[in-house]
């Protein structure tokens, strides 16, 4: 962006100093030179010529304004096309600064189409540049490359998923999970983000379940709840997360929490044995809080699995 500002500041200064230095005909001739280069698909050579058109146009005065505007419209396109040609010939690293210029000029001249295409291409280029590091599990290098592409185009969900996994596998779960959540949030913007959002949800569940299981082993009950809550924030019907939360509360003998979460957890299960296990825990929670009727009602729902016989015994005891 600074380069552009300097360019136009200099042009304005020259215009004040010597308005007669350039004529409209000179500007038009230079513009036609640029157009000829573009038609020949020599985008690299056309860029400095178009920039000259803009400088000369400022010197020539208001009559050259139409030609200046035409040149300005072509500059971001030429940068994009030049960057694209570099990518096609495998010169990926050389393409990056060219595409950055395409983005800057497209923003300046409000060319939405070129802006979107440039952002898409630059993020794809960074994806290719980081592919070897990712495949070799060189997470530090992968993060360095992918994060630059992600900054340029945060809606490239393929790149975002690679970046999130690189963060997570490197041990930086905070940034990994943040990136996964950002992908999930894109779903509200357009249906095309539905599939990557689903993948991100699976990854959030995977990494947070690992953390929750470790926290459970260490007796860090509140941490378990925090990790499970994060899973449920993006996937409220996640059966495994619902089960883990109720089991943790049951093991901690936090009966009120078992009661609070039990029904939703049982409903979320697709396996009758798992649902029966939760109803058994609910029966025990109500029994321990001296709610006999609710205890019997939940024990009665234990129809299969390892706890079925024990549930029937508890019902007999409670009915005596």
Backbone bond lengths (Angstrom), bond angles and torsions (degrees), N, CA, C in turn:
res aa  C-N    CA-C-N  psi(-1)  N-CA   C-N-CA  omega(-1)  CA-C   N-CA-C  phi
1 X - - - 1.449 - - 1.521 111.19 -
2 X 1.334 117.95 -36.97 1.458 121.15 179.63 1.511 111.03 -60.79
3 X 1.314 117.11 -40.20 1.459 121.59 -179.95 1.518 110.47 -58.18
4 X 1.318 116.66 -41.79 1.455 121.35 -179.20 1.525 110.11 -66.08
5 X 1.334 116.53 -43.56 1.454 120.52 -179.27 1.514 111.42 -62.46
6 X 1.315 116.18 -42.31 1.462 120.63 178.56 1.517 110.41 -63.95
7 X 1.334 116.09 -40.72 1.457 121.33 -179.09 1.520 111.08 -58.11
8 X 1.342 115.73 -49.27 1.451 118.21 -176.14 1.520 112.22 -77.61
9 X 1.308 118.18 -29.27 1.464 120.30 175.19 1.519 109.79 -64.59
10 X 1.333 115.53 -42.94 1.458 119.43 178.86 1.521 110.49 -64.70
11 X 1.306 116.74 -41.73 1.460 120.72 -179.78 1.521 111.04 -61.10
12 X 1.328 116.04 -43.07 1.456 119.85 179.27 1.525 111.11 -63.76
13 X 1.314 117.05 -40.00 1.455 121.74 179.60 1.525 110.54 -62.62
14 X 1.332 116.31 -44.30 1.459 120.27 179.91 1.524 110.60 -64.79
15 X 1.328 116.32 -34.40 1.456 119.58 -179.66 1.518 110.73 -64.47
16 X 1.326 117.28 -40.38 1.459 121.20 178.42 1.520 110.68 -67.67
17 X 1.326 115.37 -38.66 1.457 119.47 -175.64 1.525 112.23 -69.58
18 X 1.346 116.79 -38.08 1.455 118.28 -173.78 1.527 110.08 -158.12
19 X 1.332 116.02 86.17 1.453 120.40 -177.16 1.521 112.16 -68.21
20 X 1.293 116.59 -20.76 1.458 119.74 -176.77 1.521 112.67 -89.98
21 X 1.364 115.86 1.97 1.462 118.89 -175.76 1.518 111.27 -65.76
22 X 1.333 117.76 -30.12 1.452 121.93 -179.63 1.522 109.42 -128.58
23 X 1.309 116.59 149.75 1.464 121.65 175.05 1.521 109.42 -111.99
24 X 1.322 114.56 163.95 1.457 119.23 178.09 1.525 110.29 -61.19
25 X 1.304 116.47 -37.53 1.469 119.80 178.84 1.524 111.26 -62.65
26 X 1.348 116.19 -38.32 1.464 120.02 177.25 1.532 110.24 -62.63
27 X 1.322 114.60 -43.04 1.465 119.85 -179.39 1.528 110.32 -63.42
28 X 1.324 116.16 -45.64 1.463 120.08 -179.02 1.524 111.42 -64.71
29 X 1.319 116.21 -37.58 1.462 119.89 178.79 1.525 110.39 -64.59
30 X 1.322 115.47 -42.14 1.473 119.27 178.88 1.531 110.15 -66.02
31 X 1.322 116.41 -38.69 1.461 120.49 178.07 1.527 110.82 -62.37
32 X 1.321 116.74 -43.38 1.466 120.56 178.44 1.526 111.32 -62.95
33 X 1.323 115.29 -32.49 1.468 119.67 176.14 1.527 110.16 -63.90
34 X 1.327 115.91 -42.58 1.461 120.51 178.68 1.529 111.16 -64.91
35 X 1.338 116.13 -42.14 1.462 120.48 -179.42 1.528 110.73 -61.51
36 X 1.336 115.98 -39.84 1.467 120.04 179.13 1.528 110.81 -62.45
37 X 1.322 116.26 -39.52 1.464 120.37 177.95 1.531 111.16 -66.37
38 X 1.313 115.37 -38.49 1.470 120.02 178.91 1.528 110.62 -65.75
39 X 1.312 115.54 -43.60 1.464 119.65 179.14 1.525 111.34 -62.42
40 X 1.334 115.25 -30.27 1.466 120.29 176.55 1.534 111.44 -83.72
41 X 1.353 116.47 2.13 1.464 124.23 -179.79 1.536 112.49 62.28
42 X 1.324 115.08 27.86 1.460 120.96 174.75 1.528 107.22 -95.37
43 X 1.326 114.77 71.68 1.461 120.20 -172.99 1.526 111.96 -67.97
44 X 1.303 116.61 -35.04 1.465 119.69 179.78 1.523 110.45 -59.56
45 X 1.329 116.77 -46.31 1.463 120.38 -178.13 1.523 112.10 -72.35
46 X 1.334 116.83 -26.97 1.466 119.71 -176.79 1.530 112.77 -72.42
47 X 1.334 116.64 -26.86 1.471 119.84 -174.29 1.531 112.20 -62.37
48 X 1.341 119.64 -53.78 1.474 117.62 179.81 1.522 112.91 -63.57
49 X 1.321 117.69 -28.89 1.458 120.22 178.40 1.530 109.58 -68.63
50 X 1.326 117.27 -42.52 1.466 120.67 176.97 1.530 111.37 -63.15
51 X 1.312 116.48 -38.64 1.460 119.42 177.36 1.531 110.62 -65.01
52 X 1.327 116.62 -35.33 1.459 120.60 175.24 1.523 110.64 -64.64
53 X 1.315 116.69 -38.80 1.463 120.63 178.18 1.517 110.38 -57.49
54 X 1.327 116.41 -43.77 1.456 120.74 -179.67 1.526 110.58 -64.22
55 X 1.317 117.20 -45.91 1.463 120.77 179.13 1.529 111.07 -61.70
56 X 1.304 115.40 -47.98 1.459 119.86 -179.26 1.528 111.12 -64.13
57 X 1.333 116.34 -35.63 1.452 120.29 -179.65 1.507 112.54 -64.07
58 X 1.308 116.88 -39.64 1.455 119.99 176.79 1.529 110.76 -63.31
59 X 1.305 116.69 -38.56 1.460 120.66 178.48 1.522 111.97 -68.48
60 X 1.330 116.18 -34.08 1.463 120.02 -176.60 1.515 113.15 -75.59
61 X 1.321 117.34 -19.97 1.451 120.23 176.86 1.513 113.96 100.60
62 X 1.356 117.39 -172.67 1.468 123.41 -173.06 1.518 114.43 -57.93
63 X 1.334 117.81 -30.25 1.464 119.64 -176.96 1.535 112.30 -64.36
64 X 1.326 116.44 -17.17 1.467 120.40 -179.07 1.521 112.55 -96.19
65 X 1.345 116.55 5.87 1.468 119.63 -173.43 1.526 112.50 -62.11
66 X 1.347 116.90 -37.09 1.463 118.97 -179.21 1.526 111.18 -64.90
67 X 1.314 116.65 -40.58 1.463 120.38 179.07 1.523 110.86 -68.13
68 X 1.332 116.03 -38.12 1.470 120.29 176.75 1.523 109.98 -58.54
69 X 1.328 116.83 -46.05 1.462 120.79 -178.82 1.528 111.74 -63.08
70 X 1.332 116.07 -39.38 1.464 119.49 177.74 1.528 111.12 -63.96
71 X 1.317 116.04 -40.15 1.469 120.47 178.92 1.526 110.60 -66.47
72 X 1.318 115.71 -41.16 1.460 119.95 -179.54 1.530 111.77 -62.89
73 X 1.329 116.43 -35.67 1.463 120.10 178.26 1.528 111.68 -67.58
74 X 1.325 116.04 -30.59 1.461 119.81 -176.63 1.525 113.20 -83.77
75 X 1.331 117.42 -25.07 1.469 120.00 -175.32 1.530 112.93 -58.70
76 X 1.353 120.06 -52.28 1.473 118.34 179.86 1.528 112.86 -62.82
77 X 1.326 116.61 -35.98 1.467 120.18 178.44 1.521 110.99 -63.02
78 X 1.326 116.49 -42.64 1.463 120.10 -179.46 1.524 111.55 -66.81
79 X 1.324 116.90 -38.94 1.470 119.25 176.07 1.527 110.03 -62.43
80 X 1.338 115.92 -43.36 1.470 118.99 179.30 1.528 111.09 -62.62
81 X 1.321 117.03 -47.09 1.456 120.51 -178.44 1.526 111.36 -64.65
82 X 1.325 116.75 -37.43 1.462 120.09 176.76 1.527 110.28 -64.86
83 X 1.340 116.50 -44.74 1.464 120.44 177.29 1.514 111.75 -61.29
84 X 1.325 116.74 -40.57 1.465 121.53 178.55 1.526 110.91 -62.18
85 X 1.326 116.14 -42.16 1.473 119.42 179.90 1.525 111.15 -64.81
86 X 1.332 117.06 -35.39 1.463 120.26 177.12 1.523 110.61 -66.50
87 X 1.324 116.02 -40.49 1.469 119.89 178.36 1.530 111.16 -63.17
88 X 1.311 115.75 -41.95 1.465 119.97 -178.00 1.525 112.14 -64.45
89 X 1.321 116.25 -27.14 1.475 119.95 179.51 1.527 112.09 -97.01
90 X 1.352 115.96 11.13 1.464 120.34 175.37 1.512 115.22 80.73
91 X 1.325 118.07 8.81 1.470 121.31 179.84 1.529 109.08 -91.44
92 X 1.318 115.01 66.19 1.462 120.88 -170.97 1.525 112.78 -66.80
93 X 1.325 116.92 -44.80 1.465 119.75 -178.45 1.525 110.87 -65.64
94 X 1.324 117.06 -36.06 1.461 120.29 177.63 1.526 110.81 -68.17
95 X 1.314 116.22 -29.10 1.461 120.21 -177.06 1.527 112.63 -71.35
96 X 1.325 116.98 -28.81 1.462 120.39 -173.78 1.528 112.87 -56.82
97 X 1.347 120.46 -56.41 1.478 119.15 -178.95 1.526 112.64 -63.01
98 X 1.319 116.96 -30.64 1.467 120.02 178.00 1.528 110.07 -66.21
99 X 1.307 116.26 -43.64 1.467 120.19 179.43 1.528 111.35 -70.36
100 X 1.327 116.56 -31.19 1.464 119.14 174.22 1.523 110.54 -62.44
101 X 1.329 116.86 -40.26 1.460 120.36 175.66 1.520 111.17 -64.76
102 X 1.339 116.18 -38.58 1.466 119.96 177.82 1.524 110.37 -59.19
103 X 1.331 115.85 -42.31 1.468 120.47 179.35 1.520 110.65 -65.44
104 X 1.313 116.81 -45.44 1.465 120.56 -178.38 1.527 111.74 -62.55
105 X 1.327 117.06 -46.16 1.463 120.30 179.94 1.523 111.29 -68.89
106 X 1.322 117.08 -37.47 1.461 119.78 178.51 1.527 110.94 -63.87
107 X 1.333 116.75 -39.24 1.466 120.50 175.64 1.521 110.55 -64.76
108 X 1.334 116.59 -43.87 1.455 121.45 -177.35 1.526 111.49 -63.88
109 X 1.326 116.02 -42.92 1.462 120.29 -176.30 1.526 112.26 -98.39
110 X 1.340 116.14 9.05 1.465 123.30 172.79 1.534 112.08 56.44
111 X 1.308 114.67 46.94 1.468 120.79 175.85 1.525 107.75 -98.88
112 X 1.313 116.12 92.62 1.468 121.87 -173.24 1.517 111.65 -63.87
113 X 1.313 117.35 -41.18 1.461 120.90 -177.64 1.526 111.20 -62.77
114 X 1.325 116.79 -49.33 1.462 120.20 179.66 1.524 110.28 -66.29
115 X 1.329 116.94 -36.95 1.457 120.68 178.70 1.522 110.70 -59.75
116 X 1.328 116.60 -49.25 1.462 120.29 -179.28 1.525 111.74 -64.61
117 X 1.335 116.15 -42.69 1.462 119.39 179.30 1.526 112.03 -64.71
118 X 1.320 116.41 -38.28 1.468 120.47 -179.55 1.516 111.06 -68.23
119 X 1.316 116.07 -41.51 1.467 119.38 178.11 1.531 110.58 -64.23
120 X 1.310 116.20 -41.71 1.462 120.27 178.91 1.523 110.65 -62.57
121 X 1.327 116.63 -45.42 1.458 120.23 -177.19 1.524 111.64 -69.00
122 X 1.326 118.01 -38.66 1.463 119.13 -177.80 1.526 110.53 -69.00
123 X 1.328 117.76 -36.95 1.467 119.09 178.19 1.526 110.80 -69.56
124 X 1.332 116.97 -36.72 1.465 119.84 175.75 1.529 110.84 -65.02
125 X 1.319 115.94 -36.16 1.464 120.51 178.61 1.525 110.60 -66.10
126 X 1.324 116.54 -43.27 1.469 119.92 176.86 1.529 110.85 -64.22
127 X 1.333 116.95 -34.74 1.465 119.70 177.66 1.523 110.67 -61.17
128 X 1.321 116.11 -44.84 1.468 120.40 178.32 1.529 111.32 -65.59
129 X 1.327 116.40 -38.68 1.464 120.29 -179.56 1.536 111.75 -65.94
130 X 1.328 116.52 -30.22 1.465 119.86 -177.98 1.511 114.38 -96.23
131 X 1.330 117.12 -1.26 1.465 120.83 -173.53 1.527 112.63 -61.29
132 X 1.324 117.09 -45.13 1.473 119.78 -178.25 1.520 111.33 -63.43
133 X 1.329 116.34 -43.18 1.469 120.26 179.34 1.526 110.32 -62.21
134 X 1.329 116.86 -41.76 1.466 121.05 179.40 1.522 110.47 -63.70
135 X 1.324 116.44 -47.28 1.464 120.50 -178.77 1.528 111.97 -65.05
136 X 1.332 116.37 -30.73 1.468 121.31 178.21 1.526 112.64 -86.81
137 X 1.331 116.13 2.22 1.465 122.99 -178.92 1.535 112.37 59.85
138 X 1.324 114.77 31.50 1.465 120.89 172.23 1.523 106.29 -87.51
139 X 1.335 114.49 79.45 1.457 120.45 -168.83 1.522 112.67 -63.84
140 X 1.328 117.31 -37.00 1.470 119.97 -178.55 1.528 110.63 -61.36
141 X 1.327 116.41 -46.09 1.462 120.23 179.98 1.523 110.49 -68.55
142 X 1.333 116.27 -41.19 1.464 119.77 179.29 1.524 110.91 -60.00
143 X 1.318 115.94 -42.92 1.474 120.46 178.79 1.518 110.40 -62.79
144 X 1.331 116.71 -43.62 1.465 121.04 -178.85 1.524 110.69 -58.92
145 X 1.324 116.75 -43.47 1.472 120.71 -177.62 1.527 111.02 -76.23
146 X 1.326 116.78 -50.91 1.461 120.18 -175.25 1.534 112.05 -64.07
147 X 1.329 117.25 -35.55 1.466 119.61 -177.99 1.525 111.39 -64.14
148 X 1.325 116.88 -31.58 1.468 120.15 177.78 1.529 110.03 -69.12
149 X 1.307 115.94 -43.07 1.462 119.09 177.23 1.515 112.01 -65.73
150 X 1.320 116.33 -37.24 1.466 120.96 -179.63 1.520 110.87 -67.09
151 X 1.336 116.03 -37.39 1.460 120.00 177.39 1.528 110.80 -63.79
152 X 1.334 116.05 -35.62 1.463 120.46 -179.74 1.520 111.80 -75.32
153 X 1.337 116.65 -31.35 1.463 119.93 -176.23 1.526 110.77 -150.94
154 X 1.329 117.72 83.27 1.475 120.68 -177.94 1.516 114.42 -70.98
155 X 1.326 118.37 -2.56 1.468 120.10 177.20 1.527 112.01 -96.44
156 X 1.332 117.33 1.45 1.470 120.28 174.38 1.525 107.06 -80.77
157 X 1.324 116.07 94.95 1.457 120.14 -172.07 1.533 112.95 -72.09
158 X 1.329 117.57 -26.89 1.465 119.05 175.47 1.530 109.68 -62.32
159 X 1.318 115.56 -49.71 1.465 120.49 178.12 1.522 110.58 -62.44
160 X 1.332 116.51 -42.62 1.459 120.49 -178.24 1.532 111.58 -61.08
161 X 1.326 116.63 -40.29 1.463 119.97 178.48 1.524 111.36 -64.89
162 X 1.341 116.60 -40.20 1.467 120.02 176.57 1.526 110.72 -64.26
163 X 1.313 116.68 -42.00 1.464 120.54 179.68 1.525 110.74 -64.46
164 X 1.334 116.74 -44.98 1.460 120.97 -179.18 1.523 111.02 -61.26
165 X 1.335 116.03 -42.17 1.465 119.04 179.32 1.529 110.99 -67.63
166 X 1.323 116.73 -37.70 1.470 120.38 178.55 1.523 110.14 -62.20
167 X 1.331 116.45 -45.36 1.464 120.17 176.45 1.536 110.49 -59.09
168 X 1.316 115.82 -49.53 1.467 120.50 -174.03 1.520 111.96 -64.51
169 X 1.338 116.15 -43.95 1.459 119.80 -178.75 1.525 112.01 -71.73
170 X 1.331 116.86 -21.76 1.469 120.08 177.17 1.523 111.44 -78.75
171 X 1.334 116.36 -11.14 1.460 121.21 -177.51 1.508 113.24 102.60
172 X 1.334 117.37 -5.78 1.465 121.34 178.90 1.529 108.46 -90.27
173 X 1.326 115.15 73.98 1.460 119.69 -176.20 1.523 112.79 -68.96
174 X 1.315 117.48 -28.62 1.456 119.26 -178.26 1.529 110.41 -61.90
175 X 1.337 116.16 -49.93 1.465 118.97 178.82 1.525 111.68 -70.29
176 X 1.343 116.03 -35.07 1.454 118.99 177.49 1.515 111.86 -61.50
177 X 1.320 116.70 -48.72 1.461 120.80 -178.60 1.527 111.08 -67.84
178 X 1.326 116.83 -36.23 1.465 119.51 177.26 1.526 110.53 -60.30
179 X 1.325 115.64 -42.97 1.464 119.30 179.92 1.523 110.88 -66.52
180 X 1.337 116.97 -40.64 1.473 119.45 176.49 1.530 110.69 -60.92
181 X 1.320 116.59 -41.80 1.467 119.55 178.66 1.528 111.11 -64.13
182 X 1.326 116.84 -38.36 1.470 119.59 177.72 1.525 111.01 -61.68
183 X 1.323 116.72 -36.54 1.471 120.76 177.85 1.530 109.87 -66.65
184 X 1.323 116.68 -43.82 1.470 120.51 178.14 1.528 110.32 -59.15
185 X 1.331 116.21 -40.69 1.469 120.23 -177.64 1.523 112.78 -66.30
186 X 1.321 117.41 -22.65 1.461 120.29 178.81 1.529 112.17 -66.15
187 X 1.326 115.95 -23.78 1.471 120.14 -175.97 1.527 111.54 -58.74
188 X 1.325 116.22 -31.18 1.461 119.72 -179.27 1.527 111.90 -69.71
189 X 1.336 117.22 -17.31 1.458 120.97 -177.49 1.523 113.03 -85.63
190 X 1.352 116.67 -34.91 1.476 118.90 -176.88 1.528 109.12 -163.73
191 X 1.319 115.67 147.88 1.462 120.66 -177.82 1.531 112.47 -66.52
192 X 1.344 117.70 -20.00 1.464 118.90 -179.07 1.533 111.97 -67.20
193 X 1.323 116.18 -14.46 1.466 119.56 178.90 1.531 112.41 -91.57
194 X 1.328 117.03 3.93 1.471 120.57 -176.66 1.528 111.97 -61.87
195 X 1.328 117.08 -46.73 1.471 120.32 -177.68 1.529 112.35 -66.30
196 X 1.338 119.95 -49.68 1.471 118.47 177.54 1.523 112.57 -63.76
197 X 1.330 117.58 -32.32 1.470 119.99 176.89 1.521 110.65 -63.87
198 X 1.336 116.39 -38.82 1.469 120.10 178.03 1.524 110.54 -64.13
199 X 1.329 116.69 -40.55 1.469 120.55 177.46 1.524 110.62 -63.88
200 X 1.326 116.32 -39.93 1.462 120.21 179.54 1.523 111.04 -65.51
201 X 1.328 116.92 -38.72 1.470 120.26 177.30 1.531 110.85 -61.20
202 X 1.324 115.67 -42.77 1.469 119.66 179.19 1.530 110.85 -61.16
203 X 1.322 116.22 -40.03 1.463 120.39 -179.65 1.527 111.35 -69.79
204 X 1.319 116.83 -39.33 1.468 120.03 176.43 1.523 109.44 -60.30
205 X 1.325 116.11 -45.02 1.469 120.36 179.46 1.522 110.78 -63.24
206 X 1.322 116.47 -41.64 1.472 120.69 -178.20 1.525 111.22 -62.49
207 X 1.315 116.49 -54.03 1.469 119.74 -175.18 1.533 111.87 -70.27
208 X 1.324 117.49 -37.44 1.460 119.22 -179.81 1.526 111.70 -73.84
209 X 1.328 117.22 -29.91 1.466 119.41 175.02 1.523 110.50 -66.33
210 X 1.327 116.95 -41.67 1.465 120.21 176.29 1.522 110.89 -58.71
211 X 1.318 116.25 -43.80 1.468 120.28 179.29 1.531 110.74 -65.59
212 X 1.326 115.63 -40.81 1.463 120.04 -178.28 1.524 111.50 -65.69
213 X 1.329 117.00 -41.04 1.460 120.68 179.88 1.531 111.11 -65.62
214 X 1.314 116.10 -39.39 1.458 119.68 176.87 1.520 110.80 -65.63
215 X 1.333 116.15 -42.88 1.461 120.43 178.87 1.525 110.84 -63.38
216 X 1.331 116.83 -36.51 1.465 120.90 178.69 1.526 110.68 -64.51
217 X 1.328 116.28 -41.25 1.464 120.56 178.01 1.521 111.60 -63.07
218 X 1.324 115.72 -32.59 1.458 121.00 -178.49 1.526 112.04 -89.28
219 X 1.333 116.81 1.58 1.457 120.48 178.32 1.519 114.02 74.48
220 X 1.319 117.04 19.71 1.470 121.31 -179.52 1.530 108.87 -93.40
221 X 1.318 113.89 77.53 1.463 120.84 -172.70 1.514 112.76 -60.50
222 X 1.322 117.43 -44.37 1.471 120.36 -178.17 1.527 111.31 -63.52
223 X 1.328 116.79 -34.64 1.463 119.54 177.19 1.523 110.85 -66.27
224 X 1.329 115.49 -38.87 1.468 119.35 177.25 1.523 109.42 -57.73
225 X 1.325 116.12 -48.18 1.460 120.28 -178.87 1.532 111.06 -61.17
226 X 1.314 117.24 -39.99 1.466 120.81 -178.87 1.529 111.02 -64.16
227 X 1.328 116.27 -43.86 1.467 119.90 -179.42 1.524 110.94 -67.60
228 X 1.333 115.98 -41.24 1.466 119.74 179.18 1.532 110.42 -66.40
229 X 1.323 116.51 -40.03 1.469 119.78 178.04 1.520 111.41 -58.95
230 X 1.331 116.07 -36.18 1.461 119.38 179.18 1.524 110.22 -65.87
231 X 1.320 116.80 -40.77 1.474 120.13 176.43 1.521 110.13 -61.25
232 X 1.319 116.26 -47.34 1.462 120.66 -175.83 1.524 112.23 -70.30
233 X 1.333 117.52 -19.69 1.467 120.02 177.94 1.523 111.42 -67.79
234 X 1.339 116.74 -26.55 1.473 120.09 178.91 1.521 112.02 -109.21
235 X 1.337 116.72 -14.85 1.470 121.22 -178.62 1.527 108.83 -146.96
236 X 1.334 116.63 76.52 1.476 120.67 -173.75 1.523 114.38 -58.53
237 X 1.315 118.42 -25.32 1.458 121.47 -177.00 1.529 112.97 -98.36
238 X 1.321 116.82 17.18 1.458 120.17 -179.48 1.527 109.53 -65.40
239 X 1.329 116.50 108.46 1.463 121.83 -173.18 1.519 112.46 -63.55
240 X 1.332 117.44 -41.79 1.465 120.94 -178.13 1.525 111.19 -65.26
241 X 1.324 115.85 -41.57 1.466 119.63 179.79 1.528 110.84 -66.91
242 X 1.328 115.69 -41.69 1.470 119.63 177.63 1.530 110.72 -60.19
243 X 1.324 116.55 -44.02 1.465 121.09 179.49 1.521 111.19 -63.47
244 X 1.334 116.77 -45.97 1.463 121.01 -178.18 1.519 111.28 -59.84
245 X 1.321 116.93 -39.91 1.461 120.10 -178.85 1.529 111.35 -66.15
246 X 1.332 116.54 -43.99 1.464 119.51 179.85 1.524 110.98 -67.83
247 X 1.323 117.13 -41.06 1.469 120.46 178.39 1.520 111.35 -60.40
248 X 1.336 115.91 -41.21 1.467 120.43 179.88 1.524 110.34 -63.60
249 X 1.320 116.34 -43.84 1.464 120.15 178.90 1.527 110.82 -65.33
250 X 1.330 116.59 -38.84 1.466 120.82 178.67 1.526 111.09 -64.29
251 X 1.350 115.65 -44.42 1.464 119.46 -179.77 1.534 111.41 -64.92
252 X 1.336 115.13 -31.34 1.466 119.48 178.74 1.526 112.03 -86.14
253 X 1.329 115.90 1.49 1.463 122.95 -177.94 1.527 112.36 55.61
254 X 1.310 114.34 36.42 1.462 120.42 175.66 1.532 107.29 -93.11
255 X 1.323 114.37 79.86 1.460 120.56 -168.87 1.526 112.85 -63.58
256 X 1.315 116.91 -36.01 1.463 118.98 -179.70 1.538 111.31 -63.00
257 X 1.330 116.16 -35.76 1.454 118.85 178.68 1.531 111.61 -73.73
258 X 1.321 116.74 -35.78 1.468 119.22 174.57 1.524 109.01 -59.18
259 X 1.313 115.86 -44.24 1.465 121.17 -180.00 1.528 110.65 -65.74
260 X 1.335 116.89 -40.37 1.465 121.29 -178.77 1.530 111.77 -64.15
261 X 1.332 116.32 -41.02 1.470 120.73 -172.16 1.526 114.34 -100.95
262 X 1.328 117.27 -13.71 1.461 120.60 -169.27 1.513 115.51 -61.38
263 X 1.321 118.07 -49.51 1.469 120.06 -175.66 1.529 111.70 -60.86
264 X 1.322 117.00 -45.68 1.470 120.19 179.56 1.518 110.89 -63.17
265 X 1.336 116.27 -38.50 1.464 120.05 179.95 1.521 111.10 -66.10
266 X 1.314 116.89 -42.07 1.470 120.35 179.55 1.520 110.78 -65.35
267 X 1.315 116.88 -41.39 1.467 121.57 179.66 1.529 111.49 -63.48
268 X 1.330 116.14 -32.83 1.473 120.36 -177.71 1.521 112.93 -72.72
269 X 1.331 117.62 -18.38 1.467 120.48 -175.81 1.521 111.68 -75.04
270 X 1.311 115.51 142.38 1.469 121.34 174.85 1.529 111.38 -102.99
271 X 1.323 116.07 -13.49 1.465 122.46 178.72 1.536 108.58 -98.94
272 X 1.326 118.36 118.53 1.478 120.55 -178.91 1.524 113.04 -56.52
273 X 1.332 117.67 -33.98 1.465 120.24 179.19 1.526 111.00 -64.15
274 X 1.344 116.10 -40.15 1.469 120.15 179.86 1.528 110.15 -68.40
275 X 1.325 116.17 -42.13 1.464 119.25 177.97 1.529 110.27 -61.77
276 X 1.334 117.15 -40.55 1.462 120.83 178.37 1.519 111.81 -62.98
277 X 1.323 116.82 -37.00 1.471 120.36 178.32 1.522 110.96 -62.43
278 X 1.335 115.70 -39.82 1.465 118.91 179.45 1.523 110.55 -69.16
279 X 1.331 117.38 -40.89 1.463 119.36 178.14 1.529 110.86 -63.90
280 X 1.318 116.99 -32.31 1.459 119.48 176.13 1.525 110.17 -65.66
281 X 1.343 116.78 -42.82 1.462 119.88 177.49 1.527 110.94 -64.22
282 X 1.334 115.89 -37.71 1.461 119.09 176.81 1.528 111.26 -64.41
283 X 1.332 115.78 -42.06 1.464 118.93 177.32 1.513 111.54 -58.93
284 X 1.344 115.57 -43.38 1.463 119.88 179.43 1.520 111.27 -65.43
285 X 1.336 117.26 -38.46 1.466 120.91 -179.61 1.526 110.41 -64.51
286 X 1.324 115.98 -45.22 1.466 118.44 178.52 1.527 111.18 -66.95
287 X 1.325 116.07 -36.02 1.464 119.78 178.52 1.520 110.46 -63.76
288 X 1.331 116.68 -40.35 1.465 120.78 -179.38 1.530 113.23 -75.58
289 X 1.320 116.56 -14.45 1.467 119.77 174.82 1.526 110.63 -105.24
290 X 1.354 114.45 14.16 1.460 122.66 172.56 1.525 113.14 62.75
291 X 1.320 114.99 38.36 1.462 120.08 173.67 1.528 106.43 -110.67
292 X 1.340 114.68 85.48 1.458 121.62 -171.95 1.526 112.29 -60.50
293 X 1.323 117.51 -47.06 1.458 120.57 -175.07 1.544 110.93 -63.62
294 X 1.325 116.83 -43.10 1.470 120.25 179.87 1.527 110.36 -67.73
295 X 1.335 116.14 -35.15 1.463 120.16 178.63 1.528 109.79 -63.06
296 X 1.328 117.11 -47.94 1.463 121.03 179.65 1.529 110.71 -62.13
297 X 1.344 116.30 -42.02 1.467 120.74 -178.58 1.527 111.22 -60.25
298 X 1.323 116.89 -40.23 1.469 119.48 -178.60 1.519 111.95 -79.61
299 X 1.315 117.53 -37.63 1.466 118.81 174.57 1.532 110.71 -59.83
300 X 1.330 116.14 -32.46 1.467 120.22 -179.48 1.528 112.21 -67.11
301 X 1.323 116.28 -20.30 1.474 120.77 179.60 1.525 112.43 -85.87
302 X 1.318 116.36 -2.83 1.468 119.89 178.53 1.517 107.21 -84.78
303 X 1.301 116.36 93.00 1.468 121.41 -171.86 1.525 113.76 -106.17
304 X 1.315 117.72 -7.80 1.459 119.92 -179.42 1.523 109.25 -155.25
305 X 1.326 115.77 174.34 1.451 119.94 176.81 1.514 113.75 88.14
306 X 1.326 115.85 -172.59 1.461 122.12 -173.71 1.525 113.80 -69.87
307 X 1.339 116.72 -20.21 1.470 119.32 -173.30 1.531 113.42 -99.12
308 X 1.317 118.12 3.63 1.464 120.00 -174.58 1.523 112.21 -62.62
309 X 1.318 116.57 -46.11 1.468 120.07 -179.73 1.521 111.04 -65.47
310 X 1.337 117.06 -43.26 1.462 121.09 -179.93 1.523 110.76 -63.11
311 X 1.323 117.91 -36.37 1.459 121.30 179.53 1.526 110.50 -64.39
312 X 1.327 116.22 -42.43 1.463 119.55 178.59 1.529 110.90 -62.73
313 X 1.315 117.28 -38.26 1.470 121.43 178.46 1.526 110.91 -63.53
314 X 1.339 114.90 -42.60 1.469 118.64 -179.72 1.515 111.05 -65.30
315 X 1.332 116.62 -38.13 1.470 120.02 178.01 1.521 109.89 -62.03
316 X 1.346 118.17 -43.41 1.459 122.00 178.80 1.523 111.39 -61.31
317 X 1.343 115.78 -42.32 1.464 119.62 179.54 1.513 111.29 -64.68
318 X 1.336 116.04 -42.67 1.472 120.00 -177.84 1.519 112.46 -69.43
319 X 1.311 117.15 -25.35 1.468 120.70 -178.56 1.520 112.73 -86.09
320 X 1.325 117.66 -6.98 1.462 120.31 179.96 1.534 110.82 -74.58
